Amino acid sequence: MIARRLFSSDRRIAVTIATLLAAAVIVPVLNLAVPAESAFHVPSYVVALAGKYLCYALLALALDLVWGYCGILSLGHGAFFALGGYAMGMYLMRQIGARGVYGNPDLPDFMVFLNWKELPWYWLGFDHFWFAALMVMAVPGLLAFVFGWFAFRSRVTGVYLSIITQAMTYALLLAFFRNDMGFGGNNGLTDFKDILGFSVQASETRSALFAASAVALALGVLVTWLVVGSKYGKLLMAVRDAESRTRFLGWRAENVKLFAFTLSAMMAGIAGAFYVPQVGIINPGEFDPANSIEVVIWTAVGGRGTIVGPIVGAIAVNAAKSWFTGALPELWLFALGGLFIASTLFLPRGIVGLWDRWQQMRATRAVPAEGKAAARTEPQPAE
């Protein structure tokens, strides 16, 4: 039923999901089964890089749910992304065991170095994957719920809400930099060995992580589409467009925004969890407010409120970043700022919005042409 509705109502969403699922199969095959000397071989470093882009795309999609459809410009989604990453990083650190530098089977190397005597209580349970997977969603979701509960019920909106989300991110940045927090300080968590018993450095594992990231993004697109297309989604957009009128009609706008904000944070946490084993490190730098601002740029460039747009924007901007930082590293920040200004002034609906506008213009031109052709083929009345 969902598949029939998907293909009949929005072909773009269906094509995006199908493309991601196809990539989840084709890219690992080209990496593992095709010989390295073949032109069709995909190197392992490209697989890891593409997997990172997919994680960024899921993060941008999470922001689009609250910004594009609810009007909440969050400058703190990098915090939810980092918290999900830390939850996965804690699991990966627990898998090292006695193979660390100091050979301690119970404590990570940084705790041994800092003379910790026992594992902190909040590290307990992270030796189990199921517990870490639960915390990947629960910790960002709980923080978003508590934050949103107070912010939305206080009717904080607009730029003021954006500022306090950024302040939350910066506060977490300062906290995680402290060695006594028990998260590795400024060095963070790194030197991972295994995930579910498989080496994180193996090509097979990298391909599997890429496939899992692609499937997660496809599921994220499906969930977002279902939410936006539901009756709740219509209410979400009503709050975005006219919150006061929605309140006058009897709806609790704060509850509407709270659900979307919490769900978005959980999606960001999942993106962070897939990101960490593919890049091999998680540190407090991920809490940097500049990272959250970059996510806003990805979403704006691709087209907010379009579901597919943030994915396009995240992949395109990060691909450009990879090229710029290698060829012209000193110009990247200028290019990023110029891109954001250009998209704001000339592409308010982003790349996807520009494509939609072009399609509409094309359809509008086709209608008169069809009318003229029909008029020419009509039989003339007999005299």
Secondary structure as UniProt FT lines:
FT   HELIX           2..9
FT   HELIX           11..32
FT   TURN            36..37
FT   TURN            39..40
FT   HELIX           44..67
FT   TURN            68..70
FT   HELIX           77..94
FT   TURN            95..96
FT   HELIX           97..99
FT   HELIX           109..113
FT   TURN            114..115
FT   HELIX           121..123
FT   TURN            124..127
FT   HELIX           129..153
FT   TURN            154..155
FT   HELIX           158..176
FT   HELIX           179..181
FT   HELIX           185..187
FT   STRAND          189..190
FT   STRAND          194..195
FT   TURN            196..197
FT   STRAND          198..199
FT   TURN            200..201
FT   HELIX           203..229
FT   HELIX           231..241
FT   HELIX           243..248
FT   TURN            249..250
FT   HELIX           253..279
FT   STRAND          281..282
FT   HELIX           284..287
FT   HELIX           289..302
FT   TURN            304..305
FT   HELIX           308..327
FT   HELIX           329..331
FT   HELIX           332..346
FT   TURN            348..349
FT   HELIX           350..377
//
